[in-house]
Amino acid sequence: MKTFNKKLILVLVLAAWAFASCAQDQEYQRVINNAYSGKGRASLLNSELVKRAMTQGALDSTRDYRLGPEDLVQVNVFRVDDLSSTVRISQAGMIELPLVNEVKAAGLTPPELEAAIARRLRAYIQDPVVNVFIEEYRSRRITVLGAVHNPQVFSVSGPKYLLDMLSMAGGLTDEASNLCFISRQAGSAGADKEKTLKIDLNELLMKGNAELNIPVKSGDVINIPRAGRFFVDGAVGAPGSFLLTGSITLTQAISMAKGLNFEAVKSIKIYRNAGSGRRKLLVANYDAILGGKSPDIYIKDKDVIIVPTSSVKEFFKGLRSSIYTHSISVGRGY
């Protein structure tokens, strides 16, 4: 009878261990697809950066480029050679041509300038055909800062887009966040004012939203902020510090730490910075989140996630280990 009881206990313990392990594996697989490390993400984004910069660069045309002071343009009027000339755009943004005198060129694309010149020439020529070609681009200074491999001020010429500048800066580092901020002058009417454009890099690179690959202008400052960090400790597979790249939830944070251990308590504590050296405590029911009964919690910079250990589960874990070790010893004849 005693032998039967021992066998029954052993079977129940091993069954409980197998069930818990299976549940933990399912839980881990459920959230691991949505979790990624900073290094893997940066490599993926940089791969997409190179691919899209090459693809969109081939599709981009100088016909979309907006002219500026010091650009040198060639203006040809079909079958009227005397009206054709090569002129440099003045600092005031103007060019001077025969018959039409001064024409505003800065801020226009070549097709827009062609149309503006043709309107002036209609007073002298029937249905004039005008072509504008860019002979020489002015040098522009674009600054790229933050989490890129080669941050600096670049002197560039010709049409340049956001992807071009990120490529020139060597791509994103492992600490790059999902966002890119572009600061630029608001225009001549508000020369002392700045506006900031916000670009979602995941939307641009991973989802291929080409509209976000905007043309850059002289004086633009492109900044890729560094991502924050959060910490996971306690009964998880790999406790440590992790990059907060974009929106990461509690379940994703736990999966990044290789999931919960067998002895973990599902009531998880989150210590959050409340300012002035204070922290507030959030308590999350992990099972309720996975079951859809409670909303997943978004992790913030400097959050400390603690997964407590169940003393009962820890006891059974030790018992299981002891039984497993004992069964091996008996099996070997010791």
N, C-alpha and C positions, 0 to 999 in steps of 0.2 A: 504493500500500500504506500509506504514512504517513497519507494522508487517511482511509483506511478505519479504521486504528487509532484515530485521533483521534475519528472518529464513534462507534466502538465504546465508547471510554472515556466519551464524553459520554452515550451511551445508558445505560450501566451506572450512572454517577453519578446521572443523573436518575431512573432506576428505583429506586435505593437511597434517594434522597431522598423519592420518592413513597411507597414502602413504609413508611419511617420516619414520615412525616407521617400516613399512614393509621393506623398502629399507635398513634401518639400521640393522634390524634383519638378512636379507639375507647377507649383507656385513659381519656381525659378524660371522655367521655360516660358511661363505666361508673360513675364515682364522683361525677360532678357532681350527680346526682339526690339524693344523700345529704348534700350539703354545702350550707351556707347561711351568709350573712353575718349579723353581729349585728344590723345595722340592719333587714334584711329580716325576720329572725325576730321582732324586737321589734314591728314593724308588724303582722305576722301574729298574734302573741299578743294584741296590744291590740285588734285587730279581733274576735278570738274573745271577748275579755274583755267588750267592749261587748255583743256578741250574746248571750252566755250570761247576763250580769248582767240584761239585759232579760227574757230568756225565763224564767230561773229565778226572777227577782224576781216575775214575774206569777204563778208557780205557788206561791210560798211563802205561807204563811198565818200569821196571828198565833196560830193554834191550836197551832203548833209552838214558839211563843216561851216561854221559861222565865222565870217571874216572879222579881222581885227586890225588895229593900228600896226603899221610896219609890214603887213603882208604885201607881197608883190603880186599883182594880178595882170594877166594879159587879156585885153578886151578886143575881140574881133567882130567887125560888122560885115556881114556877108556881102561880097561884091563891092564894098566901099573901103578900099585899103587906106585911104587918107584918114578915115575915122578910127582905124585900128591902132592901138597903142598899148605899151606896157607901162603901168603906173604903180607907185607905192602908195598905200593908204596912209594918210597923215595921222598924226596923233589925235586930231579932232575926229577921225573916222571918215574923212572925205577923200574922194578922188576927183580929179579935174580932167575932162575930156573935151575934144573939139565939138562945137555946137551946143553941147548940153551943159557946159560949164561944170559946176560942182555937183556931185552926186554923193549922197550918204551911202557908204559901203559897209562900215563896221556894224556887226550884228546881223548882217544878211548872209544867207547862203548864196553860192554862185547863181543858182536859178532865180533867186529873188532879185539879185543885182542885175541880172540880164533883163528881167522884166521891167525894172525901174529905168534902166538906160533906154530900152525900146520905147517906153512911154514918152520919154523926152524927145526921141528921134522922130516920132511920128509927125511932128510938126514940119519935118524937112524931107522925110523918106517914107514912101508907101510900104507898109508891112515890113519894117526892118527886122532882120534876124541877127540877134546878138548872142555871142558865146563868150563866157568868162572862164578862164583857166587860172589856177593858182600856180604861179611860177616859184614862189618862195614863201615859206611860212615864217612868221615871226617866232622868236624864242619865247616860251612861256615857262613860268616857274610854278610847279605843282608840288605840294608837300604831302608826304605819306608818313604817318606816325602810328605808334602803338604796336600791336602784336603782329608785326610783319618781320621777315628775316633781314630786310635791308632798309630800315627807315631813314629817310633823308629828303632833301629838297631836290627835285629833278628839274632840269632844264629840258623841255621837250619842244618839238615842232610838229606841225601837222595835226590832223584830228586825232584826239586821244579820248578814250572812254575809261570808265571806272575799272573794267577788267584789265585794260592795258596797264594802268598804273599799279594795280595790285600785282600783276606779273612782274613789272619792272622792279617792284619792291621785294621780290623774291618769294612771294606767296605768304600764306598765313602761318604763324607759329602754333604750337600745341595749345597755347593759352588764349588763342583768339576767341572772342565771343561771337554770337550770331549776327551782331549788328555792326554797321558801318555808318559813321557820321561824316558828312561833307559840309564844311563851313565855307561860305563864299559871300562876297560883297553883294548887297541887295540891289546894286545898280547905281548909275550915275546920279539918279535923283536922291538916293540915300547912301552916299558914299561912305558915311560913317556907320552904317548899319550892316549887320551880318544876318544871314539866314542860314539855318542848319537843315540839311536834308538827311533823312534817316533811311538807310537801305537794309533790308533783311537779306543777309548773305545766303541763308538756306533757300529762300524764295528765288534768289537770283541764280545760284549755282546748282542746287539740287533739283529745283523744280523748273529751271530754265526760263524764268520770266525775263525775257530780253528787254522789256521796257525799263527794268531797273538798272540796266547797263547804260547809265546816262553819260553824255559827253561832259568832260571836265573842262574847266575854264582857268585862265591865268589867275593865280592867286588862291586857288582852291586849296583847302587843307583837309586831307582825307585821314580820318582817325579810326583805327580798329581797336576798340577798348579790350583790355585783358579781362578774361572771365574771372568770376569770383571763385571761392573755394568753400567746400563744406566737409564735414568730418563724420565718419561713421565708426562707432566703437561698440564693443559688447559681443553678443552671441551671433556673429556673422562670419562668413567664410574668410573674408579678407578685409579686416578693419583698416582704416587709414584715411588719408586726405584725398579729395577728388575735386576735379575742375567743375565749376558750375557753368557749363556752356549752354546758354539758352534756357529753355524751360525744362526743368527736371522735377519730377514728382517724387514722393516718398518711396513708392514701389520701385521706381527706376533707380533711386539712390541705393535701396537695399540690394537690388540685383547687381548694381555696379560693385557692391561689396561682396559679391558671390553668394547672395542669398542668406536666409536664416539658418542657423545651426539647429540641430535636434532639440537642444535644451533651451531654445529661445522662448521668451514670453512674448505673446502677440500684442501686448500693450506697450507701444514704443514711445519713448520720450524724445522730444525735440526741444533743445535749448536754443532760443533765438535772441539775437542782439536787440535790446530795447533802447539803446542809447545811454550815454552817461555811465558806462561801465555796468549797466544792469542787463539782466537776461530774463526773458519770460519763458515759462514752461508750457509746451503743448503736448498733450497725450493723444496718441492715435491708436485706434483699434485696427490692427493690420488685417485681421480676418474680415472685419466689416468693410474695409476698403476693397479687398479683393472680391468680396461678395456683392459689391455694388450698393451696399447699404449706407456707406459713408463716402463723402467725396475724397479723392486723393489730394494730398496736401502738396503744394508747390514749395520746393526748397529754396531758401534764400541764402545770400552770401553770409558766410561764417556760421551757418547753422551747425549745431552739434547733435547728431542723432545717436541715441543710446538704446541698444536692444538689450533689455535685462535678461538675466539667466534664471530659469526656474530650478529651484533646488530639488524638486521632485523629479523633473526630467533629467537633471544632472545625476541624481542617484541612479535612475534606471539606465542612464548611459554608462555609468561606472559598472553597474551590475551586468549589463550586456557585455561590456568589455571583459569583465572578469570571467563570465561564463564562456565567452568565446576563447579566451586564453586557456581556461581549464580544459575545454573540449579538445583543443589542439594538443595539449600536454597528454591527455588520456589517449588520444588517437595515436600518439607517437610511442605509447607504451611506457610513459614515465609515471 
